[in-house]
């Protein structure tokens, strides 16, 4: 080891070593660039893969929302539907029952709430008859 330090003490030896190191640097530089290029290419591929994955993940909730919304809205469409509201049955009362009810209503006090309710019931019965 002593001969190396002794040899490097002279100016021509240092210049030769500098030239040798510069030559090695120039020779190895393309190899290093190639390796760096490979690393950059791998990083770009990873980035593209992660972007594609993130984009797919971003679209998944939107697609699910749209599918649910369309199925719910499809249930609201009545065009072409055969379903119709059924008419409520109308009970037929005999003449004797109607006469007895009229007598009972006549005995109610003036302005009784029951009279107003029976009036509403008569309107509902007329609407049910018209429905048929």
NUPA-943148 format. One record per atom (N, C-alpha, C): residue number from 1; x, y, z; atom name. Coordinates in nm, 2 decimals, padded with zeros to 4 digits. Layout:
<nodes>
<NUM, <X, Y, Z>, 'CA'>,
...
</nodes>
This chain:
<nodes>
<1, <00.08, -00.12, 00.00>, 'N'>,
<1, <00.00, 00.00, 00.00>, 'CA'>,
<1, <00.09, 00.13, 00.00>, 'C'>,
<2, <00.20, 00.11, 00.05>, 'N'>,
<2, <00.29, 00.23, 00.06>, 'CA'>,
<2, <00.33, 00.27, -00.08>, 'C'>,
<3, <00.35, 00.18, -00.17>, 'N'>,
<3, <00.39, 00.21, -00.31>, 'CA'>,
<3, <00.29, 00.30, -00.38>, 'C'>,
<4, <00.15, 00.28, -00.35>, 'N'>,
<4, <00.05, 00.35, -00.41>, 'CA'>,
<4, <00.06, 00.50, -00.37>, 'C'>,
<5, <00.07, 00.52, -00.24>, 'N'>,
<5, <00.08, 00.66, -00.19>, 'CA'>,
<5, <00.21, 00.73, -00.24>, 'C'>,
<6, <00.31, 00.65, -00.25>, 'N'>,
<6, <00.44, 00.71, -00.30>, 'CA'>,
<6, <00.43, 00.74, -00.45>, 'C'>,
<7, <00.36, 00.65, -00.52>, 'N'>,
<7, <00.34, 00.67, -00.67>, 'CA'>,
<7, <00.25, 00.78, -00.70>, 'C'>,
<8, <00.15, 00.81, -00.62>, 'N'>,
<8, <00.06, 00.92, -00.64>, 'CA'>,
<8, <00.11, 01.05, -00.60>, 'C'>,
<9, <00.22, 01.05, -00.53>, 'N'>,
<9, <00.28, 01.18, -00.49>, 'CA'>,
<9, <00.33, 01.26, -00.61>, 'C'>,
<10, <00.36, 01.19, -00.72>, 'N'>,
<10, <00.42, 01.27, -00.83>, 'CA'>,
<10, <00.30, 01.32, -00.92>, 'C'>,
<11, <00.33, 01.43, -00.99>, 'N'>,
<11, <00.22, 01.50, -01.07>, 'CA'>,
<11, <00.18, 01.41, -01.19>, 'C'>,
<12, <00.27, 01.35, -01.26>, 'N'>,
<12, <00.23, 01.27, -01.38>, 'CA'>,
<12, <00.14, 01.15, -01.33>, 'C'>,
<13, <00.17, 01.09, -01.22>, 'N'>,
<13, <00.09, 00.98, -01.17>, 'CA'>,
<13, <-00.05, 01.03, -01.14>, 'C'>,
<14, <-00.07, 01.14, -01.08>, 'N'>,
<14, <-00.20, 01.20, -01.05>, 'CA'>,
<14, <-00.28, 01.23, -01.18>, 'C'>,
<15, <-00.21, 01.29, -01.27>, 'N'>,
<15, <-00.28, 01.32, -01.40>, 'CA'>,
<15, <-00.32, 01.19, -01.47>, 'C'>,
<16, <-00.24, 01.08, -01.46>, 'N'>,
<16, <-00.27, 00.96, -01.53>, 'CA'>,
<16, <-00.40, 00.90, -01.45>, 'C'>,
<17, <-00.40, 00.91, -01.32>, 'N'>,
<17, <-00.51, 00.85, -01.24>, 'CA'>,
<17, <-00.64, 00.93, -01.28>, 'C'>,
<18, <-00.63, 01.06, -01.29>, 'N'>,
<18, <-00.74, 01.14, -01.33>, 'CA'>,
<18, <-00.80, 01.10, -01.46>, 'C'>,
<19, <-00.71, 01.08, -01.56>, 'N'>,
<19, <-00.75, 01.04, -01.69>, 'CA'>,
<19, <-00.81, 00.90, -01.69>, 'C'>,
<20, <-00.76, 00.81, -01.61>, 'N'>,
<20, <-00.81, 00.68, -01.60>, 'CA'>,
<20, <-00.95, 00.68, -01.54>, 'C'>,
<21, <-00.97, 00.76, -01.43>, 'N'>,
<21, <-01.10, 00.78, -01.37>, 'CA'>,
<21, <-01.20, 00.84, -01.46>, 'C'>,
<22, <-01.16, 00.94, -01.54>, 'N'>,
<22, <-01.25, 01.01, -01.63>, 'CA'>,
<22, <-01.29, 00.91, -01.74>, 'C'>,
<23, <-01.19, 00.83, -01.79>, 'N'>,
<23, <-01.23, 00.73, -01.89>, 'CA'>,
<23, <-01.32, 00.63, -01.84>, 'C'>,
<24, <-01.30, 00.58, -01.71>, 'N'>,
<24, <-01.40, 00.48, -01.65>, 'CA'>,
<24, <-01.54, 00.55, -01.64>, 'C'>,
<25, <-01.54, 00.67, -01.60>, 'N'>,
<25, <-01.67, 00.74, -01.58>, 'CA'>,
<25, <-01.74, 00.75, -01.71>, 'C'>,
<26, <-01.67, 00.79, -01.82>, 'N'>,
<26, <-01.73, 00.80, -01.95>, 'CA'>,
<26, <-01.77, 00.66, -02.00>, 'C'>,
<27, <-01.69, 00.56, -01.97>, 'N'>,
<27, <-01.73, 00.42, -02.02>, 'CA'>,
<27, <-01.85, 00.37, -01.94>, 'C'>,
<28, <-01.86, 00.39, -01.81>, 'N'>,
<28, <-01.97, 00.34, -01.73>, 'CA'>,
<28, <-02.09, 00.42, -01.73>, 'C'>,
<29, <-02.08, 00.55, -01.78>, 'N'>,
<29, <-02.20, 00.64, -01.78>, 'CA'>,
<29, <-02.31, 00.58, -01.86>, 'C'>,
<30, <-02.29, 00.53, -01.98>, 'N'>,
<30, <-02.41, 00.48, -02.06>, 'CA'>,
<30, <-02.47, 00.36, -01.99>, 'C'>,
<31, <-02.39, 00.28, -01.92>, 'N'>,
<31, <-02.45, 00.17, -01.85>, 'CA'>,
<31, <-02.54, 00.22, -01.74>, 'C'>,
<32, <-02.49, 00.32, -01.67>, 'N'>,
<32, <-02.57, 00.38, -01.56>, 'CA'>,
<32, <-02.70, 00.44, -01.62>, 'C'>,
<33, <-02.69, 00.51, -01.73>, 'N'>,
<33, <-02.80, 00.57, -01.79>, 'CA'>,
<33, <-02.91, 00.47, -01.83>, 'C'>,
<34, <-02.86, 00.36, -01.88>, 'N'>,
<34, <-02.95, 00.25, -01.92>, 'CA'>,
<34, <-03.02, 00.20, -01.80>, 'C'>,
<35, <-02.95, 00.17, -01.69>, 'N'>,
<35, <-03.01, 00.13, -01.57>, 'CA'>,
<35, <-03.11, 00.23, -01.52>, 'C'>,
<36, <-03.08, 00.36, -01.52>, 'N'>,
<36, <-03.17, 00.46, -01.48>, 'CA'>,
<36, <-03.29, 00.47, -01.57>, 'C'>,
<37, <-03.27, 00.45, -01.70>, 'N'>,
<37, <-03.38, 00.45, -01.79>, 'CA'>,
<37, <-03.48, 00.33, -01.76>, 'C'>,
<38, <-03.42, 00.21, -01.73>, 'N'>,
<38, <-03.50, 00.10, -01.69>, 'CA'>,
<38, <-03.59, 00.13, -01.57>, 'C'>,
<39, <-03.52, 00.19, -01.47>, 'N'>,
<39, <-03.59, 00.23, -01.35>, 'CA'>,
<39, <-03.71, 00.33, -01.38>, 'C'>,
<40, <-03.68, 00.43, -01.46>, 'N'>,
<40, <-03.78, 00.53, -01.50>, 'CA'>,
<40, <-03.90, 00.46, -01.57>, 'C'>,
<41, <-03.87, 00.36, -01.66>, 'N'>,
<41, <-03.97, 00.29, -01.73>, 'CA'>,
<41, <-04.06, 00.21, -01.64>, 'C'>,
<42, <-03.99, 00.14, -01.54>, 'N'>,
<42, <-04.07, 00.06, -01.44>, 'CA'>,
<42, <-04.16, 00.15, -01.36>, 'C'>,
<43, <-04.11, 00.27, -01.32>, 'N'>,
<43, <-04.19, 00.36, -01.24>, 'CA'>,
<43, <-04.31, 00.41, -01.32>, 'C'>,
<44, <-04.29, 00.44, -01.45>, 'N'>,
<44, <-04.39, 00.49, -01.54>, 'CA'>,
<44, <-04.50, 00.38, -01.55>, 'C'>,
<45, <-04.46, 00.25, -01.56>, 'N'>,
<45, <-04.56, 00.14, -01.58>, 'CA'>,
<45, <-04.64, 00.13, -01.45>, 'C'>,
<46, <-04.57, 00.14, -01.33>, 'N'>,
<46, <-04.64, 00.14, -01.20>, 'CA'>,
<46, <-04.74, 00.25, -01.19>, 'C'>,
<47, <-04.70, 00.37, -01.23>, 'N'>,
<47, <-04.79, 00.48, -01.22>, 'CA'>,
<47, <-04.91, 00.46, -01.31>, 'C'>,
<48, <-04.89, 00.41, -01.43>, 'N'>,
<48, <-05.00, 00.39, -01.53>, 'CA'>,
<48, <-05.10, 00.29, -01.47>, 'C'>,
<49, <-05.04, 00.18, -01.41>, 'N'>,
<49, <-05.12, 00.07, -01.35>, 'CA'>,
<49, <-05.20, 00.13, -01.24>, 'C'>,
<50, <-05.14, 00.21, -01.15>, 'N'>,
<50, <-05.21, 00.26, -01.04>, 'CA'>,
<50, <-05.32, 00.36, -01.08>, 'C'>,
<51, <-05.29, 00.44, -01.19>, 'N'>,
<51, <-05.39, 00.53, -01.24>, 'CA'>,
<51, <-05.51, 00.46, -01.29>, 'C'>,
<52, <-05.49, 00.35, -01.37>, 'N'>,
<52, <-05.60, 00.27, -01.42>, 'CA'>,
<52, <-05.68, 00.21, -01.31>, 'C'>,
<53, <-05.61, 00.16, -01.20>, 'N'>,
<53, <-05.68, 00.10, -01.09>, 'CA'>,
<53, <-05.76, 00.21, -01.02>, 'C'>,
<54, <-05.70, 00.33, -01.00>, 'N'>,
<54, <-05.78, 00.44, -00.93>, 'CA'>,
<54, <-05.90, 00.48, -01.01>, 'C'>,
<55, <-05.88, 00.49, -01.14>, 'N'>,
<55, <-05.99, 00.53, -01.23>, 'CA'>,
<55, <-06.10, 00.43, -01.22>, 'C'>,
<56, <-06.07, 00.30, -01.22>, 'N'>,
<56, <-06.17, 00.20, -01.21>, 'CA'>,
<56, <-06.24, 00.21, -01.08>, 'C'>,
<57, <-06.17, 00.24, -00.97>, 'N'>,
<57, <-06.23, 00.25, -00.84>, 'CA'>,
<57, <-06.32, 00.37, -00.83>, 'C'>,
<58, <-06.28, 00.48, -00.90>, 'N'>,
<58, <-06.36, 00.60, -00.90>, 'CA'>,
<58, <-06.49, 00.58, -00.97>, 'C'>,
<59, <-06.49, 00.50, -01.08>, 'N'>,
<59, <-06.61, 00.48, -01.15>, 'CA'>,
<59, <-06.71, 00.38, -01.09>, 'C'>,
<60, <-06.66, 00.29, -01.00>, 'N'>,
<60, <-06.74, 00.18, -00.94>, 'CA'>,
<60, <-06.86, 00.24, -00.86>, 'C'>,
<61, <-06.84, 00.34, -00.77>, 'N'>,
<61, <-06.95, 00.39, -00.69>, 'CA'>,
<61, <-07.05, 00.46, -00.78>, 'C'>,
<62, <-07.01, 00.53, -00.88>, 'N'>,
<62, <-07.10, 00.60, -00.97>, 'CA'>,
<62, <-07.18, 00.50, -01.05>, 'C'>,
<63, <-07.12, 00.39, -01.10>, 'N'>,
<63, <-07.19, 00.29, -01.18>, 'CA'>,
<63, <-07.30, 00.22, -01.09>, 'C'>,
<64, <-07.26, 00.20, -00.96>, 'N'>,
<64, <-07.35, 00.13, -00.87>, 'CA'>,
<64, <-07.47, 00.22, -00.84>, 'C'>,
<65, <-07.44, 00.35, -00.82>, 'N'>,
<65, <-07.55, 00.45, -00.80>, 'CA'>,
<65, <-07.64, 00.46, -00.91>, 'C'>,
<66, <-07.59, 00.47, -01.04>, 'N'>,
<66, <-07.67, 00.48, -01.15>, 'CA'>,
<66, <-07.76, 00.35, -01.17>, 'C'>,
<67, <-07.70, 00.23, -01.15>, 'N'>,
<67, <-07.78, 00.11, -01.16>, 'CA'>,
<67, <-07.90, 00.11, -01.06>, 'C'>,
<68, <-07.87, 00.15, -00.94>, 'N'>,
<68, <-07.98, 00.15, -00.83>, 'CA'>,
<68, <-08.08, 00.25, -00.87>, 'C'>,
<69, <-08.04, 00.37, -00.91>, 'N'>,
<69, <-08.13, 00.48, -00.95>, 'CA'>,
<69, <-08.22, 00.44, -01.06>, 'C'>,
<70, <-08.16, 00.37, -01.16>, 'N'>,
<70, <-08.24, 00.33, -01.28>, 'CA'>,
<70, <-08.34, 00.22, -01.24>, 'C'>,
<71, <-08.31, 00.13, -01.16>, 'N'>,
<71, <-08.40, 00.03, -01.12>, 'CA'>,
<71, <-08.51, 00.08, -01.03>, 'C'>,
<72, <-08.48, 00.18, -00.95>, 'N'>,
<72, <-08.59, 00.24, -00.87>, 'CA'>,
<72, <-08.68, 00.33, -00.95>, 'C'>,
<73, <-08.62, 00.40, -01.05>, 'N'>,
<73, <-08.71, 00.48, -01.14>, 'CA'>,
<73, <-08.79, 00.40, -01.23>, 'C'>,
<74, <-08.74, 00.28, -01.27>, 'N'>,
<74, <-08.82, 00.19, -01.35>, 'CA'>,
<74, <-08.94, 00.14, -01.28>, 'C'>,
<75, <-08.94, 00.13, -01.15>, 'N'>,
<75, <-09.06, 00.09, -01.08>, 'CA'>,
<75, <-09.16, 00.20, -01.08>, 'C'>,
<76, <-09.12, 00.32, -01.10>, 'N'>,
<76, <-09.22, 00.44, -01.10>, 'CA'>,
<76, <-09.29, 00.45, -01.24>, 'C'>,
<77, <-09.24, 00.39, -01.34>, 'N'>,
<77, <-09.31, 00.40, -01.47>, 'CA'>,
<77, <-09.44, 00.32, -01.48>, 'C'>,
<78, <-09.54, 00.39, -01.51>, 'N'>,
<78, <-09.68, 00.33, -01.51>, 'CA'>,
<78, <-09.73, 00.31, -01.65>, 'C'>,
<79, <-09.65, 00.37, -01.75>, 'N'>,
<79, <-09.70, 00.36, -01.89>, 'CA'>,
<79, <-09.70, 00.21, -01.93>, 'C'>,
<80, <-09.81, 00.17, -01.98>, 'N'>,
<80, <-09.83, 00.03, -02.03>, 'CA'>,
<80, <-09.85, -00.06, -01.92>, 'C'>,
<81, <-09.87, -00.02, -01.80>, 'N'>,
<81, <-09.89, -00.11, -01.69>, 'CA'>,
<81, <-10.04, -00.14, -01.69>, 'C'>,
<82, <-10.07, -00.26, -01.65>, 'N'>,
<82, <-10.21, -00.31, -01.65>, 'CA'>,
<82, <-10.28, -00.29, -01.52>, 'C'>,
<83, <-10.20, -00.24, -01.42>, 'N'>,
<83, <-10.25, -00.23, -01.28>, 'CA'>,
<83, <-10.34, -00.11, -01.28>, 'C'>,
<84, <-10.46, -00.12, -01.22>, 'N'>,
<84, <-10.55, -00.02, -01.19>, 'CA'>,
<84, <-10.60, -00.02, -01.05>, 'C'>,
<85, <-10.63, 00.10, -01.00>, 'N'>,
<85, <-10.68, 00.10, -00.86>, 'CA'>,
<85, <-10.82, 00.03, -00.86>, 'C'>,
<86, <-10.84, -00.05, -00.76>, 'N'>,
<86, <-10.97, -00.12, -00.75>, 'CA'>,
<86, <-11.07, -00.02, -00.68>, 'C'>,
<87, <-11.19, -00.04, -00.72>, 'N'>,
<87, <-11.29, 00.05, -00.66>, 'CA'>,
<87, <-11.34, -00.02, -00.53>, 'C'>,
<88, <-11.36, 00.06, -00.43>, 'N'>,
<88, <-11.41, 00.01, -00.30>, 'CA'>,
<88, <-11.56, -00.04, -00.32>, 'C'>,
<89, <-11.59, -00.15, -00.25>, 'N'>,
<89, <-11.73, -00.20, -00.26>, 'CA'>,
<89, <-11.83, -00.10, -00.19>, 'C'>,
<90, <-11.95, -00.09, -00.24>, 'N'>,
<90, <-12.05, -00.01, -00.19>, 'CA'>,
<90, <-12.15, -00.10, -00.13>, 'C'>,
<91, <-12.18, -00.09, 00.00>, 'N'>,
<91, <-12.27, -00.17, 00.07>, 'CA'>,
<91, <-12.41, -00.12, 00.05>, 'C'>,
<92, <-12.50, -00.22, 00.01>, 'N'>,
<92, <-12.64, -00.18, -00.01>, 'CA'>,
<92, <-12.72, -00.20, 00.12>, 'C'>,
<93, <-12.79, -00.09, 00.15>, 'N'>,
<93, <-12.88, -00.10, 00.27>, 'CA'>,
<93, <-13.02, -00.11, 00.23>, 'C'>,
<94, <-13.10, -00.19, 00.31>, 'N'>,
<94, <-13.24, -00.20, 00.28>, 'CA'>,
<94, <-13.32, -00.07, 00.31>, 'C'>,
<95, <-13.43, -00.06, 00.26>, 'N'>,
<95, <-13.52, 00.06, 00.28>, 'CA'>,
<95, <-13.55, 00.07, 00.43>, 'C'>,
<96, <-13.57, -00.04, 00.50>, 'N'>,
<96, <-13.60, -00.03, 00.64>, 'CA'>,
<96, <-13.48, 00.02, 00.72>, 'C'>,
<97, <-13.35, -00.02, 00.68>, 'N'>,
<97, <-13.23, 00.03, 00.75>, 'CA'>,
<97, <-13.22, 00.18, 00.73>, 'C'>,
<98, <-13.24, 00.22, 00.60>, 'N'>,
<98, <-13.23, 00.36, 00.57>, 'CA'>,
<98, <-13.33, 00.45, 00.65>, 'C'>,
<99, <-13.45, 00.39, 00.66>, 'N'>,
<99, <-13.55, 00.47, 00.74>, 'CA'>,
<99, <-13.52, 00.48, 00.88>, 'C'>,
<100, <-13.47, 00.37, 00.94>, 'N'>,
<100, <-13.43, 00.37, 01.08>, 'CA'>,
<100, <-13.31, 00.47, 01.10>, 'C'>,
<101, <-13.21, 00.47, 01.01>, 'N'>,
<101, <-13.10, 00.56, 01.02>, 'CA'>,
<101, <-13.14, 00.71, 01.01>, 'C'>,
<102, <-13.24, 00.73, 00.92>, 'N'>,
<102, <-13.29, 00.87, 00.91>, 'CA'>,
<102, <-13.36, 00.92, 01.04>, 'C'>,
<103, <-13.44, 00.82, 01.10>, 'N'>,
<103, <-13.50, 00.86, 01.23>, 'CA'>,
<103, <-13.40, 00.89, 01.34>, 'C'>,
<104, <-13.29, 00.81, 01.34>, 'N'>,
<104, <-13.18, 00.83, 01.44>, 'CA'>,
<104, <-13.11, 00.96, 01.42>, 'C'>,
<105, <-13.09, 01.00, 01.29>, 'N'>,
<105, <-13.02, 01.13, 01.26>, 'CA'>,
<105, <-13.11, 01.24, 01.30>, 'C'>,
<106, <-13.24, 01.22, 01.28>, 'N'>,
<106, <-13.34, 01.33, 01.32>, 'CA'>,
<106, <-13.34, 01.36, 01.47>, 'C'>,
<107, <-13.30, 01.26, 01.55>, 'N'>,
<107, <-13.30, 01.28, 01.69>, 'CA'>,
<107, <-13.17, 01.35, 01.74>, 'C'>,
<108, <-13.07, 01.36, 01.66>, 'N'>,
<108, <-12.94, 01.42, 01.70>, 'CA'>,
<108, <-12.96, 01.57, 01.72>, 'C'>,
<109, <-12.88, 01.63, 01.81>, 'N'>,
<109, <-12.89, 01.77, 01.84>, 'CA'>,
<109, <-12.84, 01.85, 01.72>, 'C'>,
<110, <-12.89, 01.98, 01.71>, 'N'>,
<110, <-12.86, 02.07, 01.60>, 'CA'>,
<110, <-12.70, 02.09, 01.60>, 'C'>,
<111, <-12.64, 02.08, 01.48>, 'N'>,
<111, <-12.50, 02.10, 01.46>, 'CA'>,
<111, <-12.41, 01.98, 01.51>, 'C'>,
<112, <-12.47, 01.86, 01.52>, 'N'>,
<112, <-12.39, 01.74, 01.56>, 'CA'>,
<112, <-12.29, 01.71, 01.46>, 'C'>,
<113, <-12.17, 01.67, 01.51>, 'N'>,
<113, <-12.06, 01.63, 01.42>, 'CA'>,
<113, <-12.09, 01.51, 01.34>, 'C'>,
<114, <-12.17, 01.42, 01.40>, 'N'>,
<114, <-12.20, 01.29, 01.33>, 'CA'>,
<114, <-12.28, 01.32, 01.20>, 'C'>,
<115, <-12.36, 01.42, 01.20>, 'N'>,
<115, <-12.44, 01.46, 01.08>, 'CA'>,
<115, <-12.34, 01.50, 00.96>, 'C'>,
<116, <-12.24, 01.58, 01.00>, 'N'>,
<116, <-12.14, 01.62, 00.90>, 'CA'>,
<116, <-12.06, 01.50, 00.85>, 'C'>,
<117, <-12.03, 01.41, 00.94>, 'N'>,
<117, <-11.95, 01.29, 00.90>, 'CA'>,
<117, <-12.04, 01.20, 00.80>, 'C'>,
<118, <-12.17, 01.19, 00.83>, 'N'>,
<118, <-12.26, 01.11, 00.75>, 'CA'>,
<118, <-12.27, 01.17, 00.61>, 'C'>,
<119, <-12.26, 01.30, 00.60>, 'N'>,
<119, <-12.27, 01.37, 00.47>, 'CA'>,
<119, <-12.14, 01.34, 00.39>, 'C'>,
<120, <-12.02, 01.34, 00.46>, 'N'>,
<120, <-11.90, 01.30, 00.39>, 'CA'>,
<120, <-11.91, 01.16, 00.34>, 'C'>,
<121, <-11.97, 01.07, 00.42>, 'N'>,
<121, <-11.98, 00.93, 00.39>, 'CA'>,
<121, <-12.07, 00.91, 00.26>, 'C'>,
<122, <-12.17, 01.00, 00.25>, 'N'>,
<122, <-12.26, 00.99, 00.13>, 'CA'>,
<122, <-12.18, 01.03, 00.01>, 'C'>,
<123, <-12.09, 01.13, 00.02>, 'N'>,
<123, <-12.01, 01.17, -00.10>, 'CA'>,
<123, <-11.91, 01.06, -00.13>, 'C'>,
<124, <-11.85, 00.99, -00.04>, 'N'>,
<124, <-11.76, 00.88, -00.07>, 'CA'>,
<124, <-11.84, 00.76, -00.14>, 'C'>,
<125, <-11.96, 00.74, -00.09>, 'N'>,
<125, <-12.04, 00.63, -00.16>, 'CA'>,
<125, <-12.07, 00.67, -00.30>, 'C'>,
<126, <-12.10, 00.80, -00.33>, 'N'>,
<126, <-12.13, 00.84, -00.47>, 'CA'>,
<126, <-12.00, 00.82, -00.55>, 'C'>,
<127, <-11.89, 00.86, -00.50>, 'N'>,
<127, <-11.76, 00.84, -00.57>, 'CA'>,
<127, <-11.73, 00.69, -00.60>, 'C'>,
<128, <-11.76, 00.61, -00.50>, 'N'>,
<128, <-11.73, 00.46, -00.52>, 'CA'>,
<128, <-11.82, 00.41, -00.63>, 'C'>,
<129, <-11.95, 00.45, -00.63>, 'N'>,
<129, <-12.04, 00.41, -00.74>, 'CA'>,
<129, <-11.99, 00.46, -00.88>, 'C'>,
<130, <-11.94, 00.58, -00.88>, 'N'>,
<130, <-11.89, 00.63, -01.01>, 'CA'>,
<130, <-11.76, 00.56, -01.06>, 'C'>,
<131, <-11.69, 00.51, -00.97>, 'N'>,
<131, <-11.56, 00.44, -01.00>, 'CA'>,
<131, <-11.59, 00.31, -01.08>, 'C'>,
<132, <-11.70, 00.25, -01.06>, 'N'>,
<132, <-11.73, 00.12, -01.13>, 'CA'>,
<132, <-11.76, 00.15, -01.27>, 'C'>,
</nodes>
